[in-house]
Amino acid sequence: MPAQSSQHALRPARPPSTALTAVQALTGAAATGPAFDEIQVTGVEQRSQAVRPGDLFTALPGAQAHGARFAADAVERGAVAVFTDAAGAELAGELTVPVLVREDPRAVLGELSAAIYGNPSEQLRIVGITGTSGKTTTSYLVEAGLAAAGLSTALIGTIETRIGGRRVPSALTTPEAPQLHAMFALMVEQGVDAVVMEVSSHALALGRVDGVRFAVGAFTNLSQDHLDFHADFEDYFAAKRRLFEPTSPVAARTSVICVDDEWGVRLAAGLDGPITVSTTGTGDWRLDGAIAAHGGEQEFSAAGPTGNIAVRLRLPGRYNVANGLLAVAVCAAAGVDAAVAAPALATVDVPGRMQRVERGQDFLAIVDYAHKPAALESVIATLRGHLAADAPESPGRLAVVVGAGGDRDAGKRPLMGEVAARGADLLIITDDNPRSEDPAQIRAALRSGALAVAEDARGVVREIGDRAEAIAAAVNWAQPGDVVLVAGKGHEAGQEIRGVKHPFDDRDVLAAALDKRSPHNADAEDLTVS
């Protein structure tokens, strides 16, 4: 399969053809403009610059502008028709192609995209994984388990889209419906059997996964995030629940629910016969015995309907045990022998998730994507456990470098500062992706949470806005046996500031800091609150 530069290129080489009359019937739209009895549609696209000849251009209202403003450009690029609302039809003006008009076109965009691409999700075994934390890690683990059973797999998620081993960077955790169904059609064309995909709350709320037929839906957990988008926690939970409720058009045929938190318990209680997973109590899949941790790896016994299965992970942390147990249960629910899937989990490393950066240093340097209070707290607890296990008599110290993203949930910022201050010996507050916000104000919010912790209950707190300088300061502070955690961006390869994405990869910057590390490091006692 030839390399392609962006997600809009991920389309089938031989798309099916759908009569525009059938599109009109499916959408219930009124038609204006030229007659179209002979017109055939071979694709659907809501971005005018990505339109190909034969496409239906969907001109939708957006946050900044109505897509109909770009209808003429889409037609010039080969769109054979435009699908929009009444306001869009007026904005588009006179066009040389038919215009289909209905109220709220987005409401049918998912099912329409599926139909135009031949309902490809019906020909695939699709696993959807949702929750606040753990979606990415669980997705990688599940994909490995399914591949171990001989299935040809694909992955769609935060870090990348991967089809048969070919990687494409992901712009969204879950793509928009036209791109998603186009990818499914490409996957069918390429002989893919099973697709593992992360399903975000935004995707569920905005209809990006409408038209997808999920074989298995999995729930990891729920904690504070995206409250800049959702009205409140209940609204956030309701969006996640769409993947499971029988009355939902995107409900999975089989539900696998981790019930380690109250939200999982509540979700499972509202479903008829879900498969439950628990690391803390009873469930259809549960831990049997203790977790053995050594050298950053973990081993445990998963007790399920068919007996006990040994599981080994290259990932530390109790939360990764939950991810691993859930992955085994999901593979089984997808029709794969758990005893075949489980050994493959030991081969998985997840980019930017508890990822080690090694440059021959005598301390542990970790990059992790934790950018929410609960996730950050879990990572810190895991690394504290690592320090205690390695040297119970005199455990090493922990430095945490963290910021918070701009134009996102501001309420979590003080919470992240508090969590990091309580858990770190040295907390360096820095910039993440400020986006359009003043980075100093974002840092101040984290700092307020950090300094709200009693002085005798927190570590040293510093503020260094330049992220590279902050990482270097933590590295130069570290002594043998310590841990440096750089949190928040994980796999990301850029830092967005005022609309410009500058190249910046925590893993590369951390590696460079380790290479340049001064042999004369400051002691923690020399670092005062600033």
C-alpha positions as a Python dict, from the first residue, in 0.01 Angstrom:
ca = {
    (1, 'M'): (0, 0, 0),
    (2, 'P'): (158, 335, -97),
    (3, 'A'): (250, 582, 172),
    (4, 'Q'): (3, 865, 219),
    (5, 'S'): (66, 1192, 391),
    (6, 'S'): (-250, 1261, 587),
    (7, 'Q'): (-566, 1107, 716),
    (8, 'H'): (-776, 1255, 436),
    (9, 'A'): (-583, 1027, 196),
    (10, 'L'): (-690, 712, 381),
    (11, 'R'): (-957, 604, 134),
    (12, 'P'): (-1031, 289, -62),
    (13, 'A'): (-874, 267, -408),
    (14, 'R'): (-1197, 117, -545),
    (15, 'P'): (-1485, 286, -363),
    (16, 'P'): (-1841, 174, -422),
    (17, 'S'): (-2074, 397, -621),
    (18, 'T'): (-2403, 526, -477),
    (19, 'A'): (-2673, 699, -677),
    (20, 'L'): (-2742, 1054, -559),
    (21, 'T'): (-3110, 963, -566),
    (22, 'A'): (-3033, 699, -301),
    (23, 'V'): (-2844, 958, -95),
    (24, 'Q'): (-3147, 1186, -109),
    (25, 'A'): (-3377, 905, 1),
    (26, 'L'): (-3146, 807, 286),
    (27, 'T'): (-3118, 1163, 420),
    (28, 'G'): (-3475, 1276, 354),
    (29, 'A'): (-3332, 1594, 204),
    (30, 'A'): (-3502, 1834, -35),
    (31, 'A'): (-3320, 1899, -361),
    (32, 'T'): (-3244, 2216, -553),
    (33, 'G'): (-3038, 2286, -863),
    (34, 'P'): (-2976, 2069, -1168),
    (35, 'A'): (-3141, 1730, -1218),
    (36, 'F'): (-2935, 1441, -1088),
    (37, 'D'): (-3090, 1112, -1192),
    (38, 'E'): (-2759, 995, -1341),
    (39, 'I'): (-2520, 1129, -1075),
    (40, 'Q'): (-2315, 876, -877),
    (41, 'V'): (-2136, 948, -549),
    (42, 'T'): (-1808, 771, -466),
    (43, 'G'): (-1702, 953, -150),
    (44, 'V'): (-1806, 1202, 116),
    (45, 'E'): (-1602, 1491, 255),
    (46, 'Q'): (-1667, 1791, 482),
    (47, 'R'): (-1331, 1962, 411),
    (48, 'S'): (-1331, 2141, 77),
    (49, 'Q'): (-952, 2114, 36),
    (50, 'A'): (-976, 1733, 62),
    (51, 'V'): (-1258, 1686, -190),
    (52, 'R'): (-1200, 1440, -472),
    (53, 'P'): (-1393, 1403, -797),
    (54, 'G'): (-1714, 1212, -728),
    (55, 'D'): (-1749, 1332, -369),
    (56, 'L'): (-2055, 1458, -190),
    (57, 'F'): (-1947, 1776, -12),
    (58, 'T'): (-2112, 1808, 329),
    (59, 'A'): (-2131, 2177, 417),
    (60, 'L'): (-2193, 2192, 789),
    (61, 'P'): (-2217, 2482, 1033),
    (62, 'G'): (-1895, 2517, 1233),
    (63, 'A'): (-1764, 2707, 1533),
    (64, 'Q'): (-1583, 2962, 1314),
    (65, 'A'): (-1764, 2953, 980),
    (66, 'H'): (-2028, 2764, 787),
    (67, 'G'): (-1883, 2503, 554),
    (68, 'A'): (-2112, 2627, 275),
    (69, 'R'): (-1876, 2924, 231),
    (70, 'F'): (-1637, 2674, 72),
    (71, 'A'): (-1894, 2497, -147),
    (72, 'A'): (-1780, 2661, -472),
    (73, 'D'): (-1422, 2548, -403),
    (74, 'A'): (-1546, 2194, -334),
    (75, 'V'): (-1737, 2191, -663),
    (76, 'E'): (-1430, 2316, -847),
    (77, 'R'): (-1235, 2026, -699),
    (78, 'G'): (-1488, 1774, -828),
    (79, 'A'): (-1775, 1750, -579),
    (80, 'V'): (-2083, 1622, -765),
    (81, 'A'): (-2333, 1753, -507),
    (82, 'V'): (-2355, 1951, -184),
    (83, 'F'): (-2537, 1840, 132),
    (84, 'T'): (-2620, 2119, 374),
    (85, 'D'): (-2889, 2299, 576),
    (86, 'A'): (-3110, 2589, 468),
    (87, 'A'): (-2862, 2850, 590),
    (88, 'G'): (-2586, 2672, 401),
    (89, 'A'): (-2787, 2657, 80),
    (90, 'E'): (-2834, 3034, 97),
    (91, 'L'): (-2465, 3095, 171),
    (92, 'A'): (-2349, 2868, -110),
    (93, 'G'): (-2541, 3066, -373),
    (94, 'E'): (-2578, 2943, -728),
    (95, 'L'): (-2386, 2621, -791),
    (96, 'T'): (-2350, 2402, -1099),
    (97, 'V'): (-2430, 2084, -900),
    (98, 'P'): (-2738, 1970, -706),
    (99, 'V'): (-2779, 2081, -347),
    (100, 'L'): (-2948, 1854, -91),
    (101, 'V'): (-3099, 2043, 201),
    (102, 'R'): (-3223, 1917, 536),
    (103, 'E'): (-3232, 2037, 894),
    (104, 'D'): (-2928, 1934, 1101),
    (105, 'P'): (-2734, 1743, 833),
    (106, 'R'): (-2475, 1637, 1093),
    (107, 'A'): (-2739, 1417, 1257),
    (108, 'V'): (-2731, 1177, 960),
    (109, 'L'): (-2370, 1226, 851),
    (110, 'G'): (-2242, 908, 1017),
    (111, 'E'): (-2504, 677, 868),
    (112, 'L'): (-2471, 857, 534),
    (113, 'S'): (-2092, 815, 530),
    (114, 'A'): (-2129, 447, 618),
    (115, 'A'): (-2376, 393, 335),
    (116, 'I'): (-2164, 574, 74),
    (117, 'Y'): (-1865, 355, 159),
    (118, 'G'): (-2071, 35, 156),
    (119, 'N'): (-2120, -4, 533),
    (120, 'P'): (-1765, -133, 581),
    (121, 'S'): (-1784, -160, 961),
    (122, 'E'): (-2029, -448, 917),
    (123, 'Q'): (-1747, -643, 751),
    (124, 'L'): (-1497, -581, 1033),
    (125, 'R'): (-1466, -691, 1394),
    (126, 'I'): (-1455, -348, 1557),
    (127, 'V'): (-1355, -297, 1920),
    (128, 'G'): (-1425, 47, 2069),
    (129, 'I'): (-1252, 151, 2390),
    (130, 'T'): (-1371, 451, 2590),
    (131, 'G'): (-1304, 604, 2933),
    (132, 'T'): (-1092, 886, 3069),
    (133, 'S'): (-756, 714, 3115),
    (134, 'G'): (-613, 394, 2973),
    (135, 'K'): (-778, 401, 2630),
    (136, 'T'): (-451, 417, 2438),
    (137, 'T'): (-265, 156, 2642),
    (138, 'T'): (-560, -82, 2639),
    (139, 'S'): (-597, -37, 2263),
    (140, 'Y'): (-234, -134, 2200),
    (141, 'L'): (-268, -436, 2429),
    (142, 'V'): (-589, -553, 2264),
    (143, 'E'): (-443, -512, 1917),
    (144, 'A'): (-145, -728, 2013),
    (145, 'G'): (-376, -994, 2156),
    (146, 'L'): (-594, -1007, 1844),
    (147, 'A'): (-291, -1020, 1615),
    (148, 'A'): (-151, -1311, 1818),
    (149, 'A'): (-457, -1510, 1716),
    (150, 'G'): (-371, -1457, 1349),
    (151, 'L'): (-610, -1172, 1278),
    (152, 'S'): (-505, -890, 1047),
    (153, 'T'): (-549, -581, 1263),
    (154, 'A'): (-578, -204, 1244),
    (155, 'L'): (-553, 59, 1516),
    (156, 'I'): (-714, 404, 1534),
    (157, 'G'): (-627, 629, 1825),
    (158, 'T'): (-458, 924, 1987),
    (159, 'I'): (-105, 841, 1878),
    (160, 'E'): (-151, 699, 1533),
    (161, 'T'): (-365, 520, 1283),
    (162, 'R'): (-208, 192, 1180),
    (163, 'I'): (-320, -44, 908),
    (164, 'G'): (-123, -360, 854),
    (165, 'G'): (184, -211, 1018),
    (166, 'R'): (175, 122, 829),
    (167, 'R'): (160, 418, 1067),
    (168, 'V'): (-16, 748, 1011),
    (169, 'P'): (-15, 1022, 1281),
    (170, 'S'): (-357, 1086, 1434),
    (171, 'A'): (-501, 1438, 1445),
    (172, 'L'): (-801, 1336, 1657),
    (173, 'T'): (-853, 1049, 1900),
    (174, 'T'): (-1154, 956, 1689),
    (175, 'P'): (-1170, 1092, 1329),
    (176, 'E'): (-1480, 1261, 1185),
    (177, 'A'): (-1741, 1027, 1040),
    (178, 'P'): (-1652, 1070, 668),
    (179, 'Q'): (-1283, 996, 732),
    (180, 'L'): (-1363, 712, 971),
    (181, 'H'): (-1586, 521, 729),
    (182, 'A'): (-1343, 587, 444),
    (183, 'M'): (-1069, 429, 657),
    (184, 'F'): (-1291, 131, 733),
    (185, 'A'): (-1351, 84, 360),
    (186, 'L'): (-976, 97, 299),
    (187, 'M'): (-924, -158, 575),
    (188, 'V'): (-1177, -394, 417),
    (189, 'E'): (-1000, -349, 84),
    (190, 'Q'): (-666, -430, 251),
    (191, 'G'): (-797, -751, 411),
    (192, 'V'): (-815, -629, 772),
    (193, 'D'): (-1014, -853, 1005),
    (194, 'A'): (-1031, -652, 1328),
    (195, 'V'): (-1004, -285, 1421),
    (196, 'V'): (-924, -153, 1768),
    (197, 'M'): (-1015, 211, 1816),
    (198, 'E'): (-1026, 466, 2092),
    (199, 'V'): (-1366, 632, 2122),
    (200, 'S'): (-1358, 976, 2283),
    (201, 'S'): (-1647, 1147, 2458),
    (202, 'H'): (-1632, 1420, 2193),
    (203, 'A'): (-1675, 1156, 1920),
    (204, 'L'): (-1975, 1005, 2095),
    (205, 'A'): (-2138, 1341, 2166),
    (206, 'L'): (-2074, 1487, 1821),
    (207, 'G'): (-2175, 1179, 1623),
    (208, 'R'): (-1831, 1099, 1481),
    (209, 'V'): (-1889, 725, 1534),
    (210, 'D'): (-2248, 723, 1409),
    (211, 'G'): (-2294, 444, 1159),
    (212, 'V'): (-2024, 225, 1319),
    (213, 'R'): (-2127, -128, 1414),
    (214, 'F'): (-1916, -211, 1720),
    (215, 'A'): (-1863, -577, 1802),
    (216, 'V'): (-1720, -499, 2146),
    (217, 'G'): (-1731, -184, 2356),
    (218, 'A'): (-1495, -147, 2654),
    (219, 'F'): (-1494, 102, 2943),
    (220, 'T'): (-1178, 179, 3142),
    (221, 'N'): (-1268, 441, 3406),
    (222, 'L'): (-1393, 796, 3449),
    (223, 'S'): (-1226, 1098, 3611),
    (224, 'Q'): (-1220, 1472, 3557),
    (225, 'D'): (-1151, 1578, 3200),
    (226, 'H'): (-1315, 1765, 2913),
    (227, 'L'): (-1541, 1969, 3140),
    (228, 'D'): (-1470, 2260, 2906),
    (229, 'F'): (-1679, 2066, 2651),
    (230, 'H'): (-1929, 1879, 2867),
    (231, 'A'): (-2173, 2068, 3088),
    (232, 'D'): (-2081, 1862, 3394),
    (233, 'F'): (-1970, 1515, 3501),
    (234, 'E'): (-2313, 1366, 3435),
    (235, 'D'): (-2304, 1498, 3079),
    (236, 'Y'): (-1953, 1352, 3037),
    (237, 'F'): (-2071, 1015, 3166),
    (238, 'A'): (-2380, 1023, 2945),
    (239, 'A'): (-2159, 1068, 2637),
    (240, 'K'): (-1948, 765, 2731),
    (241, 'R'): (-2262, 561, 2799),
    (242, 'R'): (-2372, 596, 2436),
    (243, 'L'): (-2127, 319, 2342),
    (244, 'F'): (-2314, 71, 2562),
    (245, 'E'): (-2682, 156, 2607),
    (246, 'P'): (-2902, -77, 2400),
    (247, 'T'): (-3115, 215, 2280),
    (248, 'S'): (-2811, 396, 2140),
    (249, 'P'): (-2754, 366, 1763),
    (250, 'V'): (-2384, 302, 1828),
    (251, 'A'): (-2425, 50, 2110),
    (252, 'A'): (-2173, -236, 2096),
    (253, 'R'): (-2304, -590, 2070),
    (254, 'T'): (-2095, -691, 2373),
    (255, 'S'): (-1996, -464, 2662),
    (256, 'V'): (-1684, -514, 2875),
    (257, 'I'): (-1680, -284, 3178),
    (258, 'C'): (-1403, -225, 3431),
    (259, 'V'): (-1582, -179, 3762),
    (260, 'D'): (-1287, -56, 3966),
    (261, 'D'): (-1448, 287, 4005),
    (262, 'E'): (-1800, 402, 4089),
    (263, 'W'): (-1870, 504, 3731),
    (264, 'G'): (-1792, 157, 3600),
    (265, 'V'): (-2014, 5, 3867),
    (266, 'R'): (-2294, 243, 3773),
    (267, 'L'): (-2252, 179, 3401),
    (268, 'A'): (-2253, -199, 3443),
    (269, 'A'): (-2561, -185, 3669),
    (270, 'G'): (-2758, -17, 3392),
    (271, 'L'): (-2677, -281, 3130),
    (272, 'D'): (-2814, -627, 3065),
    (273, 'G'): (-2541, -886, 3118),
    (274, 'P'): (-2216, -693, 3060),
    (275, 'I'): (-1881, -863, 3107),
    (276, 'T'): (-1726, -710, 3417),
    (277, 'V'): (-1357, -669, 3499),
    (278, 'S'): (-1211, -586, 3841),
    (279, 'T'): (-869, -568, 3999),
    (280, 'T'): (-1017, -488, 4341),
    (281, 'G'): (-1310, -726, 4387),
    (282, 'T'): (-1533, -965, 4201),
    (283, 'G'): (-1600, -964, 3830),
    (284, 'D'): (-1625, -1198, 3535),
    (285, 'W'): (-1253, -1129, 3496),
    (286, 'R'): (-1052, -1054, 3810),
    (287, 'L'): (-711, -1082, 3970),
    (288, 'D'): (-626, -1407, 4140),
    (289, 'G'): (-345, -1356, 4389),
    (290, 'A'): (-79, -1091, 4420),
    (291, 'I'): (86, -880, 4151),
    (292, 'A'): (458, -953, 4109),
    (293, 'A'): (649, -641, 4005),
    (294, 'H'): (1016, -635, 3911),
    (295, 'G'): (1235, -428, 3679),
    (296, 'G'): (945, -219, 3557),
    (297, 'E'): (748, -528, 3455),
    (298, 'Q'): (449, -694, 3621),
    (299, 'E'): (303, -1041, 3632),
    (300, 'F'): (-38, -1146, 3755),
    (301, 'S'): (-297, -1420, 3716),
    (302, 'A'): (-621, -1331, 3538),
    (303, 'A'): (-914, -1541, 3655),
    (304, 'G'): (-1188, -1565, 3395),
    (305, 'P'): (-1474, -1786, 3279),
    (306, 'T'): (-1233, -2039, 3127),
    (307, 'G'): (-987, -2050, 3418),
    (308, 'N'): (-668, -1872, 3517),
    (309, 'I'): (-429, -1718, 3265),
    (310, 'A'): (-83, -1580, 3339),
    (311, 'V'): (-30, -1224, 3215),
    (312, 'R'): (297, -1033, 3196),
    (313, 'L'): (327, -664, 3112),
    (314, 'R'): (625, -443, 3030),
    (315, 'L'): (433, -154, 3186),
    (316, 'P'): (450, -68, 3558),
    (317, 'G'): (161, 50, 3776),
    (318, 'R'): (-159, -87, 3922),
    (319, 'Y'): (-360, 103, 3661),
    (320, 'N'): (-176, -88, 3388),
    (321, 'V'): (-277, -412, 3556),
    (322, 'A'): (-635, -291, 3512),
    (323, 'N'): (-561, -208, 3148),
    (324, 'G'): (-405, -551, 3094),
    (325, 'L'): (-687, -739, 3261),
    (326, 'L'): (-941, -543, 3058),
    (327, 'A'): (-747, -619, 2739),
    (328, 'V'): (-756, -992, 2806),
    (329, 'A'): (-1131, -975, 2868),
    (330, 'V'): (-1187, -773, 2552),
    (331, 'C'): (-989, -1017, 2339),
    (332, 'A'): (-1199, -1301, 2476),
    (333, 'A'): (-1518, -1105, 2406),
    (334, 'A'): (-1395, -1048, 2050),
    (335, 'G'): (-1374, -1423, 2000),
    (336, 'V'): (-1004, -1484, 2062),
    (337, 'D'): (-880, -1748, 2303),
    (338, 'A'): (-754, -1554, 2605),
    (339, 'A'): (-472, -1803, 2651),
    (340, 'V'): (-351, -1715, 2300),
    (341, 'A'): (-394, -1340, 2341),
    (342, 'A'): (-238, -1299, 2687),
    (343, 'P'): (128, -1383, 2604),
    (344, 'A'): (131, -1113, 2335),
    (345, 'L'): (66, -842, 2595),
    (346, 'A'): (422, -891, 2722),
    (347, 'T'): (557, -756, 2392),
    (348, 'V'): (380, -421, 2404),
    (349, 'D'): (544, -83, 2460),
    (350, 'V'): (316, 217, 2426),
    (351, 'P'): (469, 540, 2289),
    (352, 'G'): (466, 815, 2551),
    (353, 'R'): (305, 599, 2817),
    (354, 'M'): (551, 532, 3102),
    (355, 'Q'): (818, 535, 2833),
    (356, 'R'): (1176, 513, 2956),
    (357, 'V'): (1448, 732, 2811),
    (358, 'E'): (1787, 569, 2859),
    (359, 'R'): (2118, 749, 2808),
    (360, 'G'): (2329, 547, 3048),
    (361, 'Q'): (2223, 760, 3345),
    (362, 'D'): (2208, 616, 3698),
    (363, 'F'): (1847, 718, 3758),
    (364, 'L'): (1515, 652, 3588),
    (365, 'A'): (1386, 904, 3331),
    (366, 'I'): (1023, 862, 3226),
    (367, 'V'): (792, 1036, 2978),
    (368, 'D'): (420, 991, 3030),
    (369, 'Y'): (104, 1139, 2879),
    (370, 'A'): (-66, 1196, 3217),
    (371, 'H'): (-240, 1532, 3177),
    (372, 'K'): (-534, 1487, 3414),
    (373, 'P'): (-531, 1488, 3794),
    (374, 'A'): (-623, 1122, 3842),
    (375, 'A'): (-381, 1001, 3577),
    (376, 'L'): (-98, 1211, 3718),
    (377, 'E'): (-169, 1086, 4069),
    (378, 'S'): (-161, 724, 3947),
    (379, 'V'): (170, 770, 3764),
    (380, 'I'): (329, 938, 4066),
    (381, 'A'): (206, 662, 4297),
    (382, 'T'): (346, 401, 4060),
    (383, 'L'): (688, 564, 4050),
    (384, 'R'): (686, 607, 4428),
    (385, 'G'): (620, 236, 4452),
    (386, 'H'): (909, 169, 4217),
    (387, 'L'): (1143, 376, 4435),
    (388, 'A'): (1030, 200, 4751),
    (389, 'A'): (1065, -145, 4596),
    (390, 'D'): (1415, -77, 4464),
    (391, 'A'): (1553, 65, 4788),
    (392, 'P'): (1312, 12, 5079),
    (393, 'E'): (1561, 140, 5338),
    (394, 'S'): (1651, 460, 5156),
    (395, 'P'): (1425, 517, 4855),
    (396, 'G'): (1529, 764, 4590),
    (397, 'R'): (1358, 1093, 4518),
    (398, 'L'): (1106, 1192, 4252),
    (399, 'A'): (1108, 1502, 4031),
    (400, 'V'): (795, 1586, 3832),
    (401, 'V'): (792, 1828, 3538),
    (402, 'V'): (437, 1914, 3437),
    (403, 'G'): (214, 2186, 3291),
    (404, 'A'): (-141, 2204, 3158),
    (405, 'G'): (-287, 2266, 2814),
    (406, 'G'): (-447, 2595, 2719),
    (407, 'D'): (-803, 2624, 2584),
    (408, 'R'): (-898, 2313, 2777),
    (409, 'D'): (-1061, 2233, 3112),
    (410, 'A'): (-921, 2501, 3342),
    (411, 'G'): (-1071, 2344, 3653),
    (412, 'K'): (-821, 2060, 3656),
    (413, 'R'): (-513, 2286, 3671),
    (414, 'P'): (-502, 2352, 4048),
    (415, 'L'): (-584, 1986, 4106),
    (416, 'M'): (-286, 1881, 3897),
    (417, 'G'): (-60, 2121, 4089),
    (418, 'E'): (-186, 1980, 4418),
    (419, 'V'): (-141, 1616, 4313),
    (420, 'A'): (211, 1679, 4185),
    (421, 'A'): (320, 1881, 4489),
    (422, 'R'): (203, 1609, 4727),
    (423, 'G'): (379, 1333, 4538),
    (424, 'A'): (705, 1490, 4422),
    (425, 'D'): (1022, 1581, 4605),
    (426, 'L'): (1073, 1842, 4335),
    (427, 'L'): (786, 1983, 4127),
    (428, 'I'): (876, 2200, 3830),
    (429, 'I'): (573, 2373, 3683),
    (430, 'T'): (622, 2451, 3316),
    (431, 'D'): (437, 2510, 2990),
    (432, 'D'): (250, 2235, 2809),
    (433, 'N'): (57, 2349, 2500),
    (434, 'P'): (-53, 2702, 2593),
    (435, 'R'): (-244, 2736, 2266),
    (436, 'S'): (-416, 3077, 2268),
    (437, 'E'): (-390, 3135, 2645),
    (438, 'D'): (-131, 3327, 2844),
    (439, 'P'): (106, 3052, 2962),
    (440, 'A'): (190, 3243, 3280),
    (441, 'Q'): (-174, 3231, 3387),
    (442, 'I'): (-189, 2857, 3327),
    (443, 'R'): (125, 2806, 3535),
    (444, 'A'): (-20, 3030, 3808),
    (445, 'A'): (-325, 2805, 3833),
    (446, 'L'): (-107, 2497, 3881),
    (447, 'R'): (109, 2685, 4127),
    (448, 'S'): (-193, 2789, 4334),
    (449, 'G'): (-291, 2425, 4373),
    (450, 'A'): (65, 2324, 4458),
    (451, 'L'): (116, 2592, 4722),
    (452, 'A'): (-224, 2517, 4877),
    (453, 'V'): (-66, 2195, 5006),
    (454, 'A'): (80, 2238, 5354),
    (455, 'E'): (453, 2307, 5339),
    (456, 'D'): (540, 1996, 5535),
    (457, 'A'): (329, 1782, 5299),
    (458, 'R'): (475, 1898, 4970),
    (459, 'G'): (803, 1892, 4788),
    (460, 'V'): (1003, 2184, 4657),
    (461, 'V'): (803, 2385, 4400),
    (462, 'R'): (969, 2569, 4113),
    (463, 'E'): (831, 2742, 3806),
    (464, 'I'): (1026, 2741, 3478),
    (465, 'G'): (815, 2839, 3179),
    (466, 'D'): (1053, 2711, 2911),
    (467, 'R'): (978, 2341, 2894),
    (468, 'A'): (1324, 2241, 2773),
    (469, 'E'): (1486, 2436, 3057),
    (470, 'A'): (1245, 2278, 3305),
    (471, 'I'): (1337, 1929, 3186),
    (472, 'A'): (1708, 2010, 3202),
    (473, 'A'): (1670, 2144, 3557),
    (474, 'A'): (1504, 1822, 3672),
    (475, 'V'): (1774, 1612, 3506),
    (476, 'N'): (2052, 1815, 3667),
    (477, 'W'): (1883, 1778, 4007),
    (478, 'A'): (1864, 1399, 3990),
    (479, 'Q'): (2103, 1176, 4184),
    (480, 'P'): (2164, 800, 4152),
    (481, 'G'): (1848, 604, 4227),
    (482, 'D'): (1612, 898, 4168),
    (483, 'V'): (1329, 925, 3914),
    (484, 'V'): (1255, 1213, 3677),
    (485, 'L'): (901, 1217, 3537),
    (486, 'V'): (815, 1446, 3247),
    (487, 'A'): (437, 1441, 3229),
    (488, 'G'): (158, 1577, 3014),
    (489, 'K'): (259, 1547, 2649),
    (490, 'G'): (377, 1189, 2612),
    (491, 'H'): (398, 1095, 2244),
    (492, 'E'): (325, 1447, 2113),
    (493, 'A'): (587, 1587, 1878),
    (494, 'G'): (491, 1954, 1895),
    (495, 'Q'): (415, 2239, 2132),
    (496, 'E'): (128, 2466, 2027),
    (497, 'I'): (175, 2835, 2107),
    (498, 'R'): (-48, 3109, 1963),
    (499, 'G'): (-167, 2896, 1673),
    (500, 'V'): (179, 2772, 1578),
    (501, 'K'): (292, 2417, 1648),
    (502, 'H'): (664, 2419, 1723),
    (503, 'P'): (861, 2091, 1702),
    (504, 'F'): (896, 1957, 2056),
    (505, 'D'): (910, 1596, 2170),
    (506, 'D'): (956, 1537, 2544),
    (507, 'R'): (1144, 1215, 2470),
    (508, 'D'): (1398, 1388, 2247),
    (509, 'V'): (1437, 1686, 2477),
    (510, 'L'): (1480, 1460, 2780),
    (511, 'A'): (1738, 1253, 2594),
    (512, 'A'): (1930, 1568, 2499),
    (513, 'A'): (1922, 1690, 2859),
    (514, 'L'): (2058, 1357, 2978),
    (515, 'D'): (2337, 1374, 2720),
    (516, 'K'): (2434, 1726, 2833),
    (517, 'R'): (2387, 1663, 3203),
    (518, 'S'): (2638, 1836, 3426),
    (519, 'P'): (2833, 1604, 3659),
    (520, 'H'): (2786, 1860, 3937),
    (521, 'N'): (2418, 1849, 4022),
    (522, 'A'): (2236, 2063, 4276),
    (523, 'D'): (2098, 1897, 4585),
    (524, 'A'): (1723, 1914, 4643),
    (525, 'E'): (1787, 2123, 4954),
    (526, 'D'): (1938, 2398, 4737),
    (527, 'L'): (1615, 2440, 4539),
    (528, 'T'): (1380, 2681, 4708),
    (529, 'V'): (1030, 2786, 4620),
    (530, 'S'): (1048, 3056, 4354),
}
